[in-house]
Amino acid sequence: AIFATAVVIFPLMYRTARGAFESFDETLAYSGQTLGLSNTYIFWHIRMPCCRQGILAGTVLAFARALGEYGATSMIAGYTPGKTATISTTVYQLWQTSNDALAMKWVMVNLSISAVVLLTVNMLERRDFLVSGGKRRGTA
């Protein structure tokens, strides 16, 4: 189930992170090289903080997609209660057996998890915005 979900969400994470890295201003890396910084240091202390928003956006997008993944999971892992059951497959099975009330509870659990993750990301972005004095990270 994890493999199936990873295959489905990988392109979302990859494309978003790639866009963040492609928009990185290379002159910042070149400046670090002229100061004698190693490529490893430049990557972790200059490039990654500048691309963090894109990576975070890709992570949240991938997480949201993984949370609702049904198709690949049910095709690869099937549905075995307690073993391969995910929220999405559980909701489908409950709906198939006309247990709409319990299915709705699982939908609410899924919605709650999503809301908590989104609120947490927004709070972290807001805290970062306030700490940086209202300036975007990575800009002069």
Secondary structure, 3 states (H helix, E strand, C coil): CHHHHHHHHHHHHHHHHHHHHHCCCHHHHHHHHHCCCCHHHHHHHHHHHHHHHHHHHHHHHHHHHHHCCCHHHHHHCCCCCCCCCCHHHHHHHHHHCCCHHHHHHHHHHHHHHHHHHHHHHHHHHHHHHHHCCCCCCCCC
